[in-house]
């Protein structure tokens, strides 16, 4: 018996569930091997779930029991479901999905059977997103060019759920186990996906103007230039808050900025890279762009933002000037 709990974002749960069940079923007949139940349905009853978990399949040596939307399981069924998990036969694999909190009694039962937890969440870190895309390509049996995962991750951004549709299209077009080139993938990418704000600010912080401009145009598809300007202004305003306050660690920055330590650490690192002069220059650039967007310069808003982002990226990538050393006394 193997037990899995897939939790997180609904759209990504579906992607992870499809991938996992396909792996568990293998070459067998899915219609015969999989028993699928949905706790959110008005007609849901627990008896068939218990029966599926505790009785052998008539036709196959193994079976897969899927219980969707565990967070909607009626309270009166909880104890019996826990008992069913404990009594599950070795020949049944149990797959559970939930977007909400799992009750302690069920969670304890899952621990007893050493359930594997699969997190279906939007990945904000670009490097982790690339690794995640690579894992999906490998699961699909593809071999691929070195930049394939980076291409897909960068194009879809936070819309990870679209990866499943892309892989299905690639499989139907080129066949399982095909070797994919960049051009093989590009023609099926469709519209660019949404991106998170930190995809833009991270590129600026690294001094990567090319990536920053790509991220800017992706954001401009859904956001007004003034909204993006406000995002950037807030970013550097946070750096100003810690300027001159003796902040040395992320924990110190959190005390001033609030929020998560990971975010505060990124603000602190960029502050340390720019220094007071660099932050002042960035604020000046943003103030000028604000005036230009309000009619101060006869430019298209997109051009104003392009120039701003390029200048901020150049500032972010500049080597900080060494601090003057105090003279010896």
Secondary structure, 3 states (H helix, E strand, C coil): CCEEEEEECHHHHHHHHHHHHHHHHCCCCHHHHEEEEECCCCCCCCHHHHHHHHCCCCCCCCEEEEEECHHHCCHHHHHHHHHHHHCCCCCEEEEEEECCCCCHHHHHHHHHCCCEEEEECCCCCHHHHHHHHHHHHHHCCCEECCCHHHHHHHHHCCCCCHHHHHHHHHHHHHCCCCEECHHHHHCCCCCCCCCCHHHHHHHHHHCCHHHHHHHHHHHHCCCCHHHHHHHHHHHHHHHHHHCCCCCCCHHHHHHHHCCCHHHHHHHHHHHHHHHHHHHHHHHHHHHHHHHHHHHHCCCCHHHHHHHHHHHHHHHHHCCCCCCCCCCCC
